[in-house]
Amino acid sequence: MSASTKNEVKKDTTLRFRPLTIDDKAIYEKYLFSDKTRGCELSFSNLICWGKHEIAFLDDFCVLFSSYGKHSFYPFPIGNGDFFPIIEAIISDAKKRGNTPIISSISPQNLEMFLSVYGERVTIEGKLGSFDYVYDIESLSTLSGKKYHKKRTHLNNFKKAYPVYEIEEITEGNLEKVKDMSEAWYKIKQELNLENDISYEHMALCRAFENFKKLKLDGIMIKSGERVLAFSMGSRLSSDTFDVQFEKSIPEAYSAINYEFANYIKNKYKDIKFLDREEDMGVLGLRQAKNSYFPHHMTEKYRAFFKED
């Protein structure tokens, strides 16, 4: 045995997690933007606004540990190269925490390779309600063709009802108007006593408002006089996809804000080809609404639950 082999130091594969902060935006997005297979839950602004997250770096991968209430899991590592050592490091970290490892946000591309190694050790879950609806921005910005006839009719009806409506970019200077409109929207929904719990979304939107500038969120509002009728905002998810994270509207303006925001993003970001309008969360009405705009494709995501040793 050579001296170099004797003295060889075993590679450290420990994941050294620390809390994710807004200051991590630039380094995190270097990893994220190179991967077009990731869903909306991994956009940086969604991470900051929803749940609690820890971040670590190992080899050429970025690794997250995410907590939402009592639930915690590890999104599939983001990076290039052999991900199996990173998965092993995740398994080790979970055991140190006293947890059974759960790997989330696994794309179909990665799932096949993942199962080739861990297939007998895991149970896989994939739900339509967690898949992202991704749309061709050209289609949403033109609404051309027979299939969008109803959408054009809704848009024209809105224009007749509000012939002098205005489009205004959301800035720190007019953000209070958007906040006021959103609070009124949530109040109405709470009074309707809907089954769906909107309190978590409300908190996430409040965080988005608080960190609007640092997160570099982008959006528009539709106004009639001084009244805000609708708004939409989000952030870039990848090199060619923009994530529509928050959208609120009076009922008759949903078609207009969808159309106007698609045009706003298309004109401002020439390299954006798709709009990710996120998940339907298993809500039937939301699913019908998202399907009515004919998604270009769905971003499928799967979870792997490791069986107890």
Number of C-alpha atoms within 10 A of each C-alpha: 5 7 7 8 8 8 8 9 8 6 6 8 14 15 17 12 15 12 12 20 14 14 10 12 17 11 10 19 18 13 17 21 18 16 16 13 17 22 26 27 19 17 23 23 27 20 20 20 20 20 15 16 20 17 18 17 18 17 13 15 17 22 25 25 23 20 15 11 8 5 9 20 23 23 20 26 25 22 19 13 10 11 19 14 13 23 19 13 18 26 18 17 19 18 12 10 9 9 14 17 23 22 22 21 27 23 17 14 10 14 19 12 13 17 15 9 10 15 15 10 13 18 14 16 11 15 12 16 17 21 22 25 25 25 22 19 23 16 18 24 18 14 18 13 9 8 12 16 12 14 19 19 12 16 21 15 16 17 14 10 12 14 11 10 16 14 17 14 16 21 15 9 7 12 15 13 14 23 16 11 19 22 13 12 15 16 12 11 14 15 8 9 10 9 7 9 11 13 11 12 14 14 13 20 21 16 16 24 18 13 16 20 12 12 20 14 18 18 21 22 26 25 17 14 11 9 13 22 24 26 30 24 21 24 20 23 28 23 15 16 22 27 24 23 21 16 20 19 21 13 9 15 22 21 21 23 24 21 20 21 26 24 16 16 21 20 12 9 13 9 13 20 16 26 26 26 21 22 22 20 14 13 11 11 10 14 16 11 11 19 12 13 21 16 19 14 14 17 21 21 21 21 22 25 17 18 12 9 5
